[in-house]
């Protein structure tokens, strides 16, 4: 059986400055992925009580366990947060993931989609996107990719397509818990 492997996730802004870093994220072995997730080449990561470093150097520890999903070539990523009230999906419109050894990087384009446990959907930080679009001089290609990424993301969210499946989020987290406690 494959092992869970630790990775660092780094989020940058368009101008190249670090936005945020999650220092320990455990990659779910591909042999453990749901068939649909394998078909899409998804990378799935678990984090819990993870140290997070902000651009200004401030560090804090995440309180809510999360399962992160990255789909190759897609302009978004998805974090399923396992809260007491259910799974809340926090989705970043972002450049496709770049992987170099055990470090993942992407550019965060501010727009976020949140799906609450009651299935209501909110698009947030549109003002921040508009401000950064001017500040960082996004090209028309980047603007097009961001809009396409948002549309593709909303389609998945609204149609309950993978990875918006609470049972799979819980399954991945439980497998990691077994591994962590020596049972996997």
N, C-alpha and C positions, 0 to 999 in steps of 0.2 A: 504493500500500500504506500502511496506517495505521502510525503509529509507536508504539513503547512509550512510555508517559507516566509520569513519576515521581509517586508519591503518598506521603503520610505516613500511617501507621496508628497510631491512638491507642486504647489500651485503658484503660478506666476501671473503677472499682469502683462498686457500687450507690449509695454516698453521694456520688458525683461526683468523687472524687479520682483523679488520674492513677495508673494502675497501671504502664504501660509504653508506650514509643513506639518504633516502627521508623521511622527517618528517611528511608530511600529504598527504595521498593518500586515495581517497574516493572509497570504494567498491561499485560497482554497485549491487543493490539488485538482487538476483537470479531470482525473478519473472519478472525482466525487461530484462533478457538475451535472446538473440536469441535462438531458439530451438536447433540449432546445437551446440551452446556454452554450453547450459544446458546439453545436452547429453554427452559432453566431460568433464563435471564437471569443466569448466573453471572458474577461478576467474578473474574478470575484475575490474580494478581500474582507476580512473581519478586523474590526478594532474595538477595543474595550479598555477603558482606563488608559487611553493612549495620550502620551504627552504631545501637545500641539504647540508649535512655535509660530508666533505672528511675525509679520515683516519688521516690526519695531523691536523684536527680540523678546517680547513678553512671552512667557510660557504658561500654559495651563493644562489641566488634564481633563479629557472628555469624561462626562458622567454617564452618557447614554451609549450603550453598545450599538455599533453600526455595521451594516453589511454594504459594501460599495461595489458597484457594477460599472465596468468599462467595456464598451463595445467598440472593437476596432473601426476606425475611420468615421465614427459618429461624432458630431459636434455637441456632445453632452456627456455627462456622467451622472450616476444616480447613487444616492446614499439612503439606504433604508434604516431609519432610526427606530430601535426597539424600545418604545416608551410604554409606560404602565397602561395607557389608554389604547394601545395598539401600535401598528407600524405607521410611522410618518415618513413619507418619501421626500427628501430634499434633493432636488435635481439642479445641477449647474449646467448652464449653457457654456460650453468650453471647447477648446480645440481638441482634436483627437489626442489620445494618450500617446506619449513617447516613453518607451521602456529602454533603460540602459542598465544592464545587470539587475540589481535589485532596487533601482530607483525609478519611480514613475514621475513624469512631469506632464503638465498641461497648462494652457493659458486660460484663465478664468475671464469670461466676458460678461460678468456681473449679473446678467439676467438669470433668475432662478424660478423654478416651478416647484411649488409645494403641494403635495397631496396629503391631506389629513386622514386619520383613520376613518372618519365618516365619509370619505371619498370626495370631499369638496376639494377643488383645485384653485390655486392662487398663483398668479404670475407676479413676482416681486422684483424690486430694484431696477425698474425700467428707467427711472430718473438717473440712477448711477450709470447705467449703460449709455444713455444719451450724453451725459457729461464726459465719460471716458472716450466715447466715440470722437468727440471734438478734441479733447485733450491729447489723445494718443494718435489721432489722425488715422483711424481705421480705413483701410482701402475698401473699394467697392466689393472686392472679392470677399474680404472678411465680413463685411455687412451681410452679403448674400449668404455666406456659410452660417452665420449666426442665426439669420431668419429661417434658413432651412433646418438647422439644428433644433430651434424652438418648435417649429411645426412638426418635425418627426417625433420629438419628445412628447408633445401634446397628444399626438396620435396614439402613441404607446400608452400614455397615462389614461386617456379616455376610453381606450378599448381593452384595458386590463391585459395588455400584451406583456410578455417577459421583458424585464424582470419584475413587473408590478404584481407579484404573487406573494402574499404574506407567508403562505406555507413554505415556500422555498427559502425565504429569508430566515425563517425560524429553523428550518432544517440545517442550513449552512452554519448558523450560529451554534446549534446543538452539537454538530459534528466537531466544530472547533473546541467547544467546551469539553467534549470527550477526549479529544487529542491532548488538550492542555492538562487534563487531570490524569493523563497516562493511559487512557482507555482506548486510544485510537491508533 
